[in-house]
């Protein structure tokens, strides 16, 4: 009898991978925007520009919280990475099937794990930062906004930004699709049609709660462990922005998709030039940056 029950449970779990997600209508709130910025000390110089752009341009703004190992600025609230339910060492440990201490793995190839770690910080910030809004704008520390922007409609539905898909290696798209479908049972994703990795995204708690619940119920473990176990270093498989975007757009028709004028740039000295060129925002990544 127990074997039959176990078989039935396994069958249901397998079937759920192929059953499309049902469309839902979320009860969004009109809460103001709380901005969360994960930041490393290497981005401390551009962080001040990032904060200034947010304060000047983000509508319905309430709080700005910088998440980092130690306090980097006095121009925003600070929330310590130590308050999260996982550490960088934990992330390194859980990405491996063999029992290797995370600190030893970090010493060999730290970037592989820090890159994943900061994405998990973004996904978990709405759950660990006290009294945070249900509308959380995640912003990369190297983003500078130039124009006024709203991130929710009058009904509380979120605006998500996506760019036209640039030519990319087909195998990369296939790997990302398999990864996301493996994480989220029933995700109706057959191709990657746009690029939602635009260095910021509004996370709405109603959607995140649904995402966490579906993933953790199906895999029977915390979401961060699921994402670590399904991480493939050679293809840098995880994108928190892709994961949220494709889940939200598949799960509900309430989110609004828009295109903004933005680009990756390389010079802090040309900030005013970028503003004059009419960009809504730019991202000036550390690895591209000329001073």
N, C-alpha and C positions, 0 to 999 in steps of 0.2 A: 504493500500500500504506500509506504514512504517513498519507494522508488518511483511509483506512478506520479505522486505529488511533485517530486523533484523534477521529473521529466516534463510535467505540465508547466511548472514554473519556468523552466528553461525555455520551453517552446514559446510561452507568452513573452518572455524577455527578448527572444530572438525575433519574434514577429513584430514587436514594437519598434525595432530598428527600421522596418520597412513601412510601417503605418505612418502616414503623413500627420504632422501636427494639426490639431484643430485650431481654427481661427478663434481668437478671443478678443473681447473688449475690456481693456484695463480701466480701472478707476483712478485716473491720474489726478494729482492735486495741483493747486496753483501755488505751491510752495516756491519761495524765491530760490535763486541759484546759489549753491555752494560750490566753489571751485576747489579741486584737489590737484596738486602738482607734485608728483614724485620727482625728487631732485637729488643729484649727486653733486658733490663739491666741485667737480670739473665744470659744471654749468652755473656756478655762482655768479659769474660776470654777466651772463645773459639773463639770468633770473630776474634781475632788477628791471630790465626792459620788458620781460614777460609780465611781471606784476603791474607795471605802469600801464601796459596795453589792456590788461584785464580790467583794471579799475576805471579806465577811461571809456571802455567800449562795451562791456558786457551788461546787458539790460537786466534789471531785477536782481542785481547782485547782492548777496548778504555776507558771505564769509569767503575768505581765501585761506586754504590750509596747505602748507608745504610739508610733504612727507619725506623725511630724510633720516639718515643715521644720527646726525647731530644738527643743531640749529645752524642755518646758513644765513638767514636774513631776519631783520626785525620789522620788515614791511608786511608781514603776513603771520598768521598763526603757524605754530610748528606742532607736528605730530610725529612721534618717534616710531621708527620702524620696529623697535623692540616690542611694541604693543600688538603686533600682528600675531596670528596663531601659528606662524611658521617663520623660520629664519632662513638666511641665505644658505647656511649649512644644511638645513632640512631639505631645501629645494634641490641642492646638489645630490643629497643622499637618495631622495625619492625618484630621481630621474634614472637611476640605475637599478637593474634587476638583481645585481649582486650586492652583497653586504659590505659596502665600502664606506668608511666614515666620510661625511660630507666635506670636512675640512681638508682632507687629503686630496679630494677631487678638485676643490677650489684652488689649491696650490698649483695644479697642473694647467687647467684651462678655465680661469675665472670668468671670462666674458661669456662663455656659453651659459653660465648659470645666472649671472647678474642680469643678463638680457631677459631671461624668463622670470626672474624674481621681480623685476620692476613691473612686469605685466600683471603678475599676481597681486602686487600691492594695489594696483588700480582697481582690479575686480573686487578686492576685499575692503577697500577704504570705506565704502558705504555701510559696512557692517561693524567696523571697529572704532570709527571716529564718533565720539559721543555727540548726540543731539544734532546730527547732520541732516540736511534737507533730504527730501525724497527725490529731488532733482539735482544731480551731481554732475557738474561739468568737469571731466577729466582733461587736463591740458598738459602736454609735454613741456618741460622747462625751457626748451629752446624755441618756443612759439611766441611771436609778437603780433598782436592784433592791432590793426590800424583803423578799422571802421566799426561803427556801432552795430551790434548784433544781438538779436533775441534768440533764445534757444527753446522756447515753448510757444505754442499757439495760445489764443485766448481760452481754449478748452483744456489747456494743460498738456496737449500732445507735443512730443519732442520733435525738434528739427535735427536730422542727421545729415551730415555732409558726406558726399561721395564724389569722386572724380572719375572722368572717363577712364576706362581701363587701358593702360599702355601695354604695348607688346611685351609679353612675358613668356618665359619658358612653360610650355604646356605641362610638363611633368610637375612643375611647382604648383600649378593650379590643381592638378589631380591630387597631389599630396595634401594640399590644404582642404580640399573637399572631403577626402577620406577621413582626415583628422576631425573635422567639425562634425561630420555625420556619425563618426564613431563615438564622439563625446555626447552628442545630443540625439537621443532616440527620436526618430520620426522627422528629422530636419529634411525638408524638401529642397535640397540644394543639388542641382545637376551641373551648374557651371558658375564660374565667378564672372559676373557681368560688369562690375564696376570696381573701383579701388576705394574702399572705405578707410584705408590706413592714411588718414589725413592729419594725424598728430593731435587730435582732440576729439572728444565725443561726449555727448550728453548721455549719462547712464541714469535711467529712471528706475527707482527702487521696485516698482511693480513688475517691471520686465525682468530685473535682476533676480527677484525672489522666485519668479517662475522658472528662469533658467537654472538657478541653483537647485531648486526642488527637483526638476526633471532629471538633471545630471546625477545628483546625489542619490535619488531614489533608484535610478537604473543601475548605477555602478556600486552603490552601497559603500561609498567612501566620500570624504570631503572633496569638493570640487578641485581644490588646489592640488590634491594628490592625483586626481584623475588627469589633470592637465600635465602634471609632471611625468606621469607614467606614459602618456601618449606623446611626449615630446620626442622629436627626432632631430638631433643636433645638425646633421648635415644639410637639412633643408630648412632649418629655423622654422619649424612648422607652426608654432603658435603665434597668432596675432589676436590680442584681446579685442581690438577694434573690429576685426573681421568676425570674430565669434559673436560679439554682441550684435553687430549690424545684421548679419544674416539670420540670426535667431529672431531679432525684433521684426524684421521685414517679412519673415515667413510666418510668424506667430500672430501678427496683427496688421490691420490696415490703418491703424491710427497714426503711426509715425509718419512724419513728413520728410521727404528727401529733397535736398537742395544742393546746388553746386555753387561754390565760392571761388573767387579768384585767389589762388595761393601758389606758392612754389617753394622748393628747397633752395636756399641761398647760402652764400659762403662768407659774407663780410658784415661785421658789426658796424664798420665805418660807413656802410651804405644804407643804413636804416632809413634815413630821410629820403633817399633816392627810391627805395622800395615803396615807401608811403606815397611819394609823388607819382609813381607808376600805376597807382590805382589798386594795389593788392588789398584784399580784405585782411590777409595775414600772411606772414612768411614763417618758415622754420629754418633756423640757422644752426645746423647740427655741428656738434663739436668736431667730428672727423672731417668736416668740410671747411671749418671756420678759418678765415684769414683775419688777422687783427690790423 
